[in-house]
């Protein structure tokens, strides 16, 4: 793998204002933060049904000119996310090892952000679509904990509901933290990110 290969960071979510504040759309929120950090601006892609922003991270020394990020927000709805991912991975010549999915995670408590590489999809339709389209599960994931729904609420309804008032008080900090985890994976690797961010 070339050190010059760009990274494709996929913020998973659903397009449309009615979904913007949903738990399922936290990937879009993290992608927006990363775009502002690298000085990128989202625009409609001509190559895929998606919004794309590009920019470079600062390197480990804090100077500009670090790794290139291609930030992607699919506009296909969650269960078809894989098609724009594979189109842009091919166009930008991004190996699967340089693909990062940012997504909501029912199996991680709210307030925690986890990094991993590979593994199952845990019933997440966006991940399932990505794995199928990429013919691989060996991409990195930044798992934004949303916890399990209260009582007997259907998980499908829960992920499509907005964060609670109490959660929204912490949301900006946690979205920022998830963006930090993405940067850590790019600059230092998944294992390093796990060691740094899995304490809380």
C-alpha positions as CSV (number, residue, x, y, z in Angstrom):
1,X,0.0,0.0,0.0
2,X,1.4,3.4,-1.0
3,X,1.8,6.0,1.7
4,X,0.4,8.5,-0.8
5,X,-2.9,6.6,-1.3
6,X,-5.8,8.8,-0.2
7,X,-8.3,7.8,2.5
8,X,-12.0,7.5,1.9
9,X,-14.0,8.4,5.0
10,X,-17.6,7.4,4.6
11,X,-20.1,9.1,6.9
12,X,-23.2,6.9,6.8
13,X,-26.6,8.4,7.0
14,X,-29.8,9.2,5.1
15,X,-30.3,12.3,2.9
16,X,-33.0,14.8,3.6
17,X,-33.9,17.3,6.3
18,X,-36.3,14.9,8.0
19,X,-33.4,12.6,8.9
20,X,-30.7,15.2,9.7
21,X,-30.9,14.9,13.5
22,X,-31.5,11.1,13.6
23,X,-29.2,8.8,15.5
24,X,-28.7,6.9,12.2
25,X,-27.2,10.1,10.7
26,X,-24.3,10.6,13.1
27,X,-21.9,9.6,10.3
28,X,-23.0,12.6,8.3
29,X,-22.4,14.8,11.4
30,X,-18.8,13.5,11.8
31,X,-18.1,14.0,8.1
32,X,-19.2,17.6,8.3
33,X,-16.8,18.2,11.2
34,X,-13.9,16.6,9.3
35,X,-14.7,18.7,6.2
36,X,-14.4,21.9,8.3
37,X,-11.1,20.7,9.8
38,X,-9.5,20.0,6.4
39,X,-10.9,23.1,4.7
40,X,-13.1,21.0,2.4
41,X,-16.7,21.8,1.2
42,X,-19.3,19.2,0.3
43,X,-20.6,19.3,-3.2
44,X,-22.5,16.8,-5.4
45,X,-20.3,14.3,-7.0
46,X,-20.4,13.7,-10.8
47,X,-19.2,10.2,-10.3
48,X,-21.5,8.8,-7.7
49,X,-24.9,9.6,-6.0
50,X,-23.1,11.3,-3.1
51,X,-21.8,14.5,-1.6
52,X,-18.0,14.7,-1.6
53,X,-15.4,16.9,0.1
54,X,-11.6,16.7,-0.2
55,X,-8.7,18.1,1.9
56,X,-5.5,17.2,3.7
57,X,-5.0,16.5,7.3
58,X,-2.1,18.1,9.2
59,X,0.7,15.6,9.6
60,X,2.1,14.3,12.9
61,X,4.2,17.4,13.2
62,X,1.2,19.6,12.9
63,X,2.0,20.9,9.5
64,X,-0.3,20.9,6.5
65,X,0.4,18.4,3.7
66,X,-0.6,15.3,5.6
67,X,-2.7,12.4,4.2
68,X,-5.4,13.3,1.7
69,X,-9.0,12.7,2.9
70,X,-11.9,12.1,0.5
71,X,-15.1,12.6,2.6
72,X,-18.2,10.9,1.4
73,X,-21.9,11.2,2.3
74,X,-23.9,8.8,0.2
75,X,-27.2,10.1,-1.0
76,X,-28.7,6.7,-1.8
77,X,-30.3,6.0,1.6
78,X,-28.6,3.7,4.0
79,X,-29.3,0.3,2.6
80,X,-27.7,1.3,-0.8
81,X,-24.6,3.1,0.6
82,X,-22.1,0.7,-1.0
83,X,-22.6,1.7,-4.6
84,X,-21.2,5.3,-4.2
85,X,-18.5,4.0,-1.9
86,X,-17.1,1.5,-4.4
87,X,-17.4,4.0,-7.3
88,X,-15.3,6.7,-5.5
89,X,-12.9,4.1,-4.1
90,X,-12.1,3.0,-7.6
91,X,-11.9,6.6,-9.0
92,X,-9.6,7.8,-6.3
93,X,-7.6,4.5,-6.2
94,X,-8.3,4.0,-2.5
95,X,-7.5,0.5,-1.2
96,X,-10.0,-1.2,1.1
97,X,-7.4,-0.8,3.9
98,X,-7.8,3.0,3.5
99,X,-11.6,3.1,3.8
100,X,-13.2,4.2,7.0
101,X,-16.9,3.9,7.8
102,X,-18.3,6.2,10.4
103,X,-21.6,4.9,11.8
104,X,-24.1,4.7,14.7
105,X,-23.7,1.6,16.8
106,X,-26.4,0.0,18.9
107,X,-24.0,-2.3,20.7
108,X,-21.9,0.5,22.1
109,X,-23.3,2.7,24.9
110,X,-24.0,6.4,24.2
111,X,-21.0,8.5,25.1
112,X,-18.5,6.0,23.8
113,X,-16.7,5.9,20.4
114,X,-14.9,2.8,19.3
115,X,-12.5,2.0,16.5
116,X,-12.1,-1.4,14.8
117,X,-11.1,-3.0,11.5
118,X,-13.2,-5.7,9.9
119,X,-15.8,-7.9,11.6
120,X,-19.5,-8.2,11.1
121,X,-22.1,-5.6,10.4
122,X,-24.2,-6.1,13.5
123,X,-27.4,-5.7,11.4
124,X,-26.3,-2.2,10.2
125,X,-27.7,-1.9,6.6
126,X,-25.1,0.7,5.6
127,X,-22.2,-1.5,6.6
128,X,-23.8,-4.6,5.0
129,X,-24.1,-2.6,1.7
130,X,-20.5,-1.4,1.9
131,X,-19.2,-4.9,2.6
132,X,-21.1,-6.4,-0.3
133,X,-20.1,-3.6,-2.8
134,X,-16.4,-3.7,-1.7
135,X,-16.4,-7.5,-1.6
136,X,-14.6,-7.1,1.7
137,X,-15.2,-6.4,5.4
138,X,-11.6,-5.4,6.1
139,X,-12.3,-1.6,6.1
140,X,-11.9,0.4,9.3
141,X,-15.0,1.5,11.3
142,X,-15.5,4.3,13.8
143,X,-18.5,3.1,15.9
144,X,-20.4,5.9,17.5
145,X,-22.3,4.5,20.4
146,X,-26.1,5.2,20.6
147,X,-26.9,2.4,23.0
148,X,-30.0,0.1,22.9
149,X,-33.5,1.5,22.6
150,X,-35.5,1.9,25.9
151,X,-38.2,-0.6,26.8
152,X,-39.6,-2.5,23.8
153,X,-39.0,0.2,21.2
154,X,-38.1,-1.3,17.8
155,X,-34.4,-0.7,17.1
156,X,-35.4,0.3,13.5
157,X,-37.6,3.1,14.9
158,X,-35.0,4.0,17.5
159,X,-32.1,4.7,15.0
160,X,-34.5,6.9,12.9
161,X,-35.4,9.0,15.9
162,X,-33.5,12.1,17.0
163,X,-31.1,12.2,19.9
164,X,-32.8,13.1,23.2
165,X,-32.4,16.5,24.9
166,X,-29.9,15.1,27.4
167,X,-27.9,13.4,24.6
168,X,-27.8,16.6,22.6
169,X,-26.0,18.3,25.4
170,X,-23.1,15.9,24.8
171,X,-23.5,15.4,21.1
172,X,-21.2,18.1,19.8
173,X,-18.3,16.9,22.0
174,X,-18.8,13.3,21.0
175,X,-19.0,14.1,17.3
176,X,-15.8,16.0,17.7
177,X,-14.3,13.0,19.5
178,X,-15.4,10.6,16.7
179,X,-13.6,13.0,14.2
180,X,-10.5,12.7,16.4
181,X,-10.7,8.9,16.2
182,X,-10.9,9.1,12.4
183,X,-7.8,11.3,12.3
184,X,-6.0,8.9,14.7
185,X,-6.7,5.9,12.4
186,X,-5.4,7.8,9.4
187,X,-2.2,9.1,11.1
188,X,-1.4,6.3,13.5
189,X,-3.5,3.2,12.7
190,X,-6.5,1.4,14.2
191,X,-4.6,-0.2,17.1
192,X,-3.1,3.2,18.2
193,X,-6.6,4.8,18.0
194,X,-8.0,1.9,20.1
195,X,-5.3,2.3,22.8
196,X,-5.9,6.1,23.0
197,X,-9.7,6.3,22.8
198,X,-11.1,3.1,24.3
199,X,-10.6,4.3,27.9
200,X,-14.0,6.0,28.1
